[in-house]
């Protein structure tokens, strides 16, 4: 009852607060509506003011220091503000700037309030931000609801404002009138509520004392009960609980009174309890339930509850009473028993109980399935009827062993009813149950495992054979650097003795390898970095002092997604590196070839002009002897420059060769007379020629250049003192040679070797020996092109060149050229006798002015008429104009606007029988020499001397 009284007082207080709040809300809403009405009214008055203004004119302006609208003066004119007052009442004002210049506002002295200024928020809104203002202002001490709008001139500039207003009392009168009455009414109601609350409290206290005496008796009765006990009213509120119940929910009995289940227990439990209560109250009979309860520690426990309806003196149900007993232990025991039975019955393994005579006392479904019998059949047979290895005698021995040791595991063979043998694994335990010895056996069908183990053995055997057969070395170490596995190839490849491998000491293996490295410190440092991060994939090159290169690749060794070590693969990439070196050299040749090809075209034009004009000067019989000597030196230098260009083009394989059948021994013998001047007096020369002269097809001049370059390189390597050996021979290159050396193509080859006893070449230099512009000589003593040119010439002859060297021992260059059969041809002769022209006309098409003028001079001096054209397009025009007179066309291949081949094709359309000589300083042109020859055309390679030019011209003209 005390609780109900307290609730009544609280409810009355809440009602008083709600009444006061409602009064406040009502008054607030009334005032807010009055303000909204005032704002709306002000907007309408301001719009009317604007209409009256615009009836006077369209544009506001300040002229002569006064405000006008159109031609209507506003400054000092109070007509419009008065008109607004007559229509709506209230105040109205016109501002020029922030100064009142017209108004219906009357000051205290009866004058109009003009001349005062606009200040405050309205001023900022109009003149700072150019916006309208709606709000409350005080004018001459009176509060107004005010509305302001800016006045703008024709340029949009704010030059003033208009205003309308109304006193706040006009709109808040009703609010002020009702406010006092509503507040007084609210206070009177609150006084009545307070008096009623006091009476209710007094009555509640009297009732509470009576109920407390009844509750004391009730609690005394409940506390006698050891189980949880309680009484609830019809709404589910606790009226009384005993100490056991209060302890169960971690509260005192007094704190539980008046609460319901939702106040005490988790929501899902409370909902179930309430449902049970309603069931009991609706049925009017006692019920027994098994329910869950949340323990003090948060655990869930089971209780058995008996709930009974509580009846009043009229027999009406007014609540429930309940007694609950903790049955968690019993429930757990039952659950464990059911779980155990379930596990045994539905275990994948067969489970059986067997007595001393071998009879099955119990068998689960899996055991019946293993042996192929039903449960009833299992009860009728013995263990030695289904296990091949048992008979009564052997079972007796097995029983005795189990009794002694307690447990045994064995792999046996079950026999199915159809005679099949089934491999099984049996784990047996001797147990005593009810003073009776029994064997509990767990039986598993291991047919699949047996097959898997057999397959696994075969797989492991195959993997082992594969591991030992691969060419790479394999090493596996764990995270502590302990060796787990390695194949036979690993120690052989990296150079580790069997004794070190048998020790299993990983650091000893590393030390054995470090002694063979070119740079052991760097290798050891990089190796430590790699092994310190076993979760990463790493690659490291092991460069040995003997030239071998081993690629070491380490990968993380994972087991079930967990890092357990490192797998390291070792691969000999020595041959691969050699092949890569050859490939890089070939790529550099190609790159330099592009450069030299472009240079040669223009350079050969210059040389053609130099040689041509020099030859013309030399033809002057009156030339002084000294001048003729200088001229000869000039021409010799030009010819050597031409040879250098040819060498560069040969290096880049852009120089057309003049291959003929040559005896390699003869080439060496004829070049031998030049060697002494190259090598000097202190180098001993030895020439060792093959007994059977190897025949090759080569350009004699290019091959001699290779030989001279190698001899000069040997001289520099011996620093002027030593032994130089030049030898010839032949050999058959097969696949084995290519695999071992890393270069070459199968076939028969002639061999030229140049060996010196010089300082030798280290491994790093050997890798770059054929690179263009790479040299180890001092600045000014070598260009780095000699060996590069030799390399290019040999490649152009479809051969290959290699070098073998050791520091301090010497160097041998091996040149391989394809071996051919046939009879050697003699060296080409010099220029023939110059034959003059017979007045024929030559169309000379050449874009280079120097070359064109030189050709013209030579032709004119030797009896030819010349028509000049400055490029291919000009050549076509000149032929179109005078083509009937032209006997032969001399045309450059590379020209602007139209190249030589395009120009020739157009000329040929004009006259199909025209004869032509193509000239170029670069053979890898749009029209190549080979292509011209296929079409029966003629070609001259720049630089071309006047003699060769005239000889080729006569050859073409004399053809029938």
BELNOR-V887345 format. One record per pair of residues at least 12 apart in sequence whose ideal C-beta (glycine too) atoms are under 7 Angstrom apart, sorted by sequence separation. I is the first residue (numbers start at 1). J is the second residue. If there is no record, write none. Layout:
BEGIN
[[I	J] [I	J]]
END
This chain:
BEGIN
[[57	69] [58	70] [81	93] [92	104] [93	105] [102	114] [121	133] [149	161] [241	253] [261	273] [290	302] [291	303] [308	320] [363	375] [383	395] [411	423] [412	424] [474	486] [500	512] [539	551] [540	552] [554	566] [555	567] [733	745] [734	746] [772	784] [773	785] [801	813] [802	814] [844	856] [856	868] [891	903] [904	916] [940	952] [56	69] [57	70] [81	94] [91	104] [100	113] [101	114] [134	147] [148	161] [149	162] [229	242] [261	274] [276	289] [307	320] [308	321] [351	364] [428	441] [474	487] [496	509] [527	540] [618	631] [711	724] [733	746] [772	785] [801	814] [891	904] [56	70] [57	71] [91	105] [100	114] [121	135] [290	304] [291	305] [350	364] [411	425] [412	426] [427	441] [473	487] [526	540] [539	553] [554	568] [617	631] [733	747] [801	815] [918	932] [938	952] [57	72] [100	115] [122	137] [133	148] [148	163] [230	245] [241	256] [249	264] [307	322] [352	367] [363	378] [371	386] [426	441] [427	442] [475	490] [497	512] [672	687] [867	882] [53	69] [56	72] [99	115] [100	116] [132	148] [147	163] [228	244] [229	245] [288	304] [289	305] [306	322] [350	366] [351	367] [410	426] [473	489] [474	490] [496	512] [538	554] [552	568] [553	569] [732	748] [733	749] [772	788] [799	815] [800	816] [852	868] [875	891] [120	137] [132	149] [146	163] [147	164] [225	242] [227	244] [228	245] [305	322] [306	323] [347	364] [349	366] [350	367] [409	426] [426	443] [472	489] [473	490] [495	512] [496	513] [510	527] [614	631] [770	787] [771	788] [799	816] [842	859] [99	117] [132	150] [222	240] [226	244] [238	256] [239	257] [273	291] [288	306] [289	307] [348	366] [360	378] [409	427] [471	489] [495	513] [537	555] [552	570] [730	748] [731	749] [769	787] [770	788] [799	817] [889	907] [900	918] [923	941] [938	956] [85	104] [98	117] [146	165] [222	241] [223	242] [238	257] [272	291] [305	324] [345	364] [347	366] [360	379] [424	443] [425	444] [468	487] [494	513] [523	542] [668	687] [730	749] [799	818] [867	886] [918	937] [74	94] [84	104] [98	118] [130	150] [145	165] [222	242] [223	243] [228	248] [238	258] [286	306] [287	307] [304	324] [344	364] [345	365] [350	370] [408	428] [424	444] [467	487] [468	488] [473	493] [550	570] [551	571] [614	634] [730	750] [731	751] [797	817] [798	818] [918	938] [75	96] [81	102] [144	165] [145	166] [219	240] [237	258] [238	259] [286	307] [303	324] [304	325] [360	381] [407	428] [424	445] [425	446] [473	494] [483	504] [495	516] [535	556] [550	571] [614	635] [668	689] [730	751] [770	791] [794	815] [916	937] [917	938] [918	939] [919	940] [921	942] [81	103] [82	104] [126	148] [144	166] [218	240] [237	259] [286	308] [303	325] [407	429] [424	446] [482	504] [534	556] [550	572] [551	573] [729	751] [842	864] [844	866] [876	898] [920	942] [81	104] [95	118] [144	167] [145	168] [237	260] [269	292] [303	326] [304	327] [359	382] [389	412] [406	429] [422	445] [423	446] [483	506] [728	751] [844	867] [847	870] [872	895] [917	940] [919	942] [78	102] [122	146] [126	150] [143	167] [144	168] [236	260] [269	293] [303	327] [358	382] [389	413] [406	430] [423	447] [530	554] [548	572] [549	573] [611	635] [614	638] [665	689] [728	752] [839	863] [840	864] [841	865] [842	866] [843	867] [844	868] [845	869] [847	871] [871	895] [873	897] [76	101] [77	102] [78	103] [98	123] [142	167] [143	168] [215	240] [236	261] [269	294] [284	309] [301	326] [302	327] [358	383] [387	412] [388	413] [422	447] [481	506] [517	542] [518	543] [549	574] [665	690] [837	862] [838	863] [844	869] [871	896] [872	897] [873	898] [889	914] [891	916] [893	918] [901	926] [919	944] [75	101] [76	102] [78	104] [122	148] [139	165] [145	171] [302	328] [358	384] [402	428] [517	543] [518	544] [548	574] [727	753] [836	862] [837	863] [839	865] [841	867] [843	869] [871	897] [872	898] [894	920] [901	927] [53	80] [74	101] [75	102] [113	140] [280	307] [301	328] [387	414] [388	415] [403	430] [423	450] [517	544] [518	545] [547	574] [611	638] [836	863] [837	864] [845	872] [871	898] [872	899] [876	903] [883	910] [888	915] [889	916] [890	917] [891	918] [892	919] [893	920] [899	926] [900	927] [52	80] [74	102] [130	158] [266	294] [281	309] [386	414] [402	430] [516	544] [535	563] [549	577] [610	638] [665	693] [726	754] [872	900] [875	903] [879	907] [883	911] [886	914] [888	916] [892	920] [894	922] [67	96] [98	127] [265	294] [280	309] [302	331] [354	383] [386	415] [477	506] [516	545] [534	563] [664	693] [888	917] [890	919] [277	307] [663	693] [664	694] [678	708] [725	755] [845	875] [872	902] [876	906] [880	910] [52	83] [127	158] [276	307] [534	565] [607	638] [872	903] [876	907] [879	910] [894	925] [108	140] [126	158] [136	168] [534	566] [663	695] [664	696] [679	711] [683	715] [724	756] [843	875] [893	925] [107	140] [284	317] [388	421] [667	700] [671	704] [678	711] [893	926] [62	96] [67	101] [78	112] [105	139] [219	253] [358	392] [403	437] [607	641] [661	695] [662	696] [678	712] [694	728] [722	756] [723	757] [769	803] [893	927] [49	84] [105	140] [126	161] [411	446] [607	642] [680	715] [683	718] [722	757] [843	878] [855	890] [917	952] [48	84] [281	317] [661	697] [662	698] [667	703] [671	707] [675	711] [679	715] [694	730] [722	758] [843	879] [917	953] [358	395] [402	439] [660	697] [667	704] [678	715] [683	720] [686	723] [688	725] [766	803] [236	274] [659	697] [662	700] [682	720] [683	721] [686	724] [690	728] [718	756] [45	84] [48	87] [281	320] [659	698] [682	721] [683	722] [684	723] [685	724] [686	725] [687	726] [688	727] [689	728] [690	729] [717	756] [718	757] [766	805] [917	956] [280	320] [659	699] [660	700] [680	720] [684	724] [690	730] [714	754] [718	758] [236	277] [604	645] [658	699] [683	724] [717	758] [915	956] [603	645] [657	699] [714	756] [717	759] [45	88] [49	92] [118	161] [277	320] [356	399] [371	414] [711	754] [843	886] [370	414] [372	416] [373	417] [710	754] [714	758] [761	805] [841	885] [845	889] [45	90] [232	277] [248	293] [372	417] [600	645] [657	702] [679	724] [760	805] [762	807] [841	886] [842	887] [845	890] [847	892] [250	296] [760	806] [841	887] [842	888] [843	889] [844	890] [845	891] [846	892] [760	807] [840	887] [845	892] [91	139] [600	648] [759	807] [760	808] [840	888] [842	890] [847	895] [600	649] [759	808] [760	809] [847	896] [760	810] [761	811] [760	811] [370	422] [596	648] [597	649] [650	702] [758	810] [91	144] [596	649] [757	810] [758	811] [370	424] [696	750] [756	810] [479	534] [596	651] [597	652] [755	810] [756	811] [494	550] [596	652] [694	750] [744	800] [493	550] [597	654] [743	800] [755	812] [596	654] [647	705] [668	726] [845	903] [592	651] [593	652] [743	802] [753	812] [754	813] [592	652] [593	653] [668	728] [753	813] [593	654] [716	777] [753	814] [97	159] [589	651] [97	160] [589	652] [665	728] [751	814] [752	815] [96	160] [664	728] [751	815] [95	160] [751	816] [888	953] [95	161] [749	816] [750	817] [94	162] [749	817] [888	956] [749	818] [750	819] [888	957] [93	163] [749	819] [887	957] [92	163] [747	818] [748	819] [92	164] [91	164] [370	443] [713	786] [90	164] [91	165] [712	786] [713	787] [90	165] [228	303] [370	445] [90	166] [367	443] [494	570] [361	438] [493	570] [709	786] [709	787] [231	310] [493	572] [84	164] [239	319] [490	570] [709	789] [710	790] [356	437] [476	557] [484	565] [709	790] [355	438] [234	318] [354	438] [705	789] [706	790] [233	318] [234	319] [353	438] [354	439] [479	564] [233	319] [478	564] [479	565] [664	750] [232	319] [353	440] [354	441] [478	565] [706	793] [231	319] [232	320] [477	565] [664	752] [705	793] [706	794] [858	946] [862	950] [352	441] [476	565] [477	566] [730	819] [231	321] [60	151] [230	321] [351	442] [352	443] [476	567] [702	793] [858	949] [42	134] [60	152] [61	153] [230	322] [60	153] [67	160] [349	442] [350	443] [475	568] [229	323] [349	443] [717	811] [39	134] [59	154] [228	323] [349	444] [474	569] [227	323] [228	324] [62	159] [227	324] [472	569] [473	570] [225	323] [227	325] [472	570] [60	159] [472	571] [698	797] [46	147] [42	145] [46	149] [710	813] [43	147] [42	147] [38	145] [706	815] [49	162] [834	947] [831	945] [49	164] [835	950] [831	947] [834	950] [831	948] [840	957] [46	164] [45	164] [698	817] [832	951] [835	954] [831	951] [696	817] [42	164] [696	818] [696	819] [697	820] [42	166] [695	819] [696	820] [41	166] [694	819] [695	820] [695	821] [695	822] [700	827] [38	166] [695	824] [38	171] [37	171] [34	171] [651	788] [34	172] [651	789] [650	789] [653	792] [657	796] [652	792] [31	172] [34	175] [648	789] [651	792] [647	789] [650	792] [651	793] [653	795] [650	793] [653	796] [31	175] [30	175] [650	796] [30	178] [27	179] [27	182] [26	182] [666	824] [23	182] [661	820] [23	183] [582	743] [661	822] [663	824] [661	823] [662	824] [23	186] [579	742] [661	824] [575	739] [578	742] [579	743] [661	825] [578	743] [660	825] [20	186] [19	186] [575	742] [19	189] [20	190] [19	190] [16	190] [16	193] [15	193] [592	772] [12	193] [588	771] [12	196] [588	772] [12	197] [585	770] [581	767] [585	771] [9	197] [9	200] [8	200] [9	201] [5	200] [5	201] [5	204] [4	204] [2	204] [589	791] [1	204] [5	208] [589	792] [1	207] [2	208] [585	791] [589	795] [1	208] [1	211] [547	763] [609	850] [613	854] [616	857] [609	851] [612	854] [616	858] [605	848] [608	851] [609	854] [605	851] [612	858] [3	258] [656	923] [655	923] [654	923] [654	924] [656	929] [601	894] [642	943] [605	921] [604	921] [601	921] [600	921] [601	922] [600	922] [597	922] [597	924] [615	945] [616	946] [615	946] [611	943] [608	942] [611	945] [612	946] [608	943] [607	943] [608	944] [605	942] [604	942] [604	943]]
END
